Amino acid sequence: MNFGARHVYMEGEAGAAGGGDGAAGAAAGAAGSGAGAAGGQPGAAAGSGAAAGGEGNPAGSALSGGNEWTPQSIPEKFRVNGADGELDLVASLRKVDEHRSALEKRMGSGDIRPKTADEYKLPDNDTFKSLQLDDATAKAFKEKAHGWGLSQSQYENVMNEWATLAPSLVGAGQAETVETAVAELKKTWGNDYDANIRASFSAAVKVGAAAGFTYDEVDKAIGNNPVAIRMFAALSKEMGEDATPAAANGGTGGGAQTAADFLTENFAAYSDPKDPKHKSVTERYSALLARETKGKNEPI
């Protein structure tokens, strides 16, 4: 039997099924090309063609081809379908752009925080040129600002706002302390508050002067301390002081006027820089204080 013989009708079948030229060969090539095109989009059949072989894939590999942008890459929340149910690319991209624009407005200028906290710079204005900040405290705040994700401009805005509000906050704290101290002393002394506060003031001025302190220094240290004020009131009695110094009633107490007596008498003008007598009262008090602390008896 001649196994090498071929029937004449087999020739046509071989041409149809074979890998040579012919309609079936062209169809197979077209199918391979189509599969390659489909392989570049999510949901397409696992592929063949250019994507599967890497030929013509700008990503350089089948796996990295997943990083290629396609219309199907648009997140679901931004996808808009047309009346025919197909993806409306223009409407979808417009929705993406609207979202980007809204996000940009929320972020302000879009600046990001510096790479490190040390890169924050204080506002370049007169307030911060004259302001002395504690290095450790300033560094700690920069670290916090960096942790919050503040940009340089946001950091400057926060610091400027702080510089504006700080004086009023400090003033409010001092006022509250004064009110608290006065309330406590009035509760302790009752109707004797006025007499005792004058006696305490007089003793504090004299003791402070003897120790080389001005009244402002004494006031800053113990001005709102109820315990210290009560101690000076008690000390005033031990010193033989009247609750109201003679000088406060016209300076008729005899002898040279002391710095404490003068300050008690003129405290309103001394404590108010806008008072017309402030300058002369301050100079007189300083002169009396200098004489007492240095032991000089020359007339002033």
URDAPE-V792007 format. One record per pair of residues at least 24 apart in sequence whose ideal C-beta (glycine too) atoms are under 6 Angstrom apart, sorted by the first residue. I is the first residue (numbers start at 1). J is the second residue. D is the distance in Angstrom with one decimal. If there is no record, write none. Layout:
i->I j->J d->D
i->I j->J d->D
This chain:
i->41 j->70 d->5.6
i->41 j->72 d->5.6
i->42 j->72 d->4.9
i->111 j->151 d->3.6
i->111 j->153 d->5.7
i->112 j->151 d->6.0
i->113 j->146 d->5.9
i->113 j->149 d->5.1
i->113 j->150 d->5.8
i->113 j->151 d->5.6
i->117 j->142 d->4.2
i->117 j->143 d->4.8
i->117 j->146 d->3.8
i->120 j->155 d->5.0
i->123 j->156 d->4.6
i->123 j->159 d->5.7
i->123 j->160 d->5.4
i->127 j->163 d->4.9
i->177 j->224 d->4.5
i->178 j->224 d->5.7
i->181 j->224 d->4.4
i->181 j->226 d->5.2
i->184 j->226 d->4.7
i->185 j->226 d->5.5
i->195 j->243 d->3.9
i->196 j->233 d->4.5
i->198 j->243 d->5.6
i->198 j->244 d->5.5
i->199 j->233 d->5.1
i->199 j->236 d->3.9
i->199 j->241 d->5.9
i->199 j->243 d->4.5
i->200 j->229 d->4.9
i->200 j->232 d->4.1
i->200 j->233 d->3.9
i->202 j->241 d->5.6
i->202 j->245 d->5.4
i->202 j->260 d->5.3
i->202 j->264 d->5.8
i->203 j->232 d->4.4
i->203 j->235 d->4.9
i->203 j->236 d->3.8
i->204 j->232 d->4.6
i->205 j->260 d->3.8
i->205 j->263 d->5.6
i->206 j->260 d->4.5
i->209 j->259 d->5.6
i->209 j->289 d->5.4
i->209 j->292 d->5.6
i->209 j->293 d->6.0
i->212 j->293 d->5.9
i->215 j->263 d->5.9
i->259 j->285 d->5.8
i->259 j->288 d->3.8
i->259 j->289 d->4.3
i->259 j->292 d->5.6
i->262 j->288 d->5.6
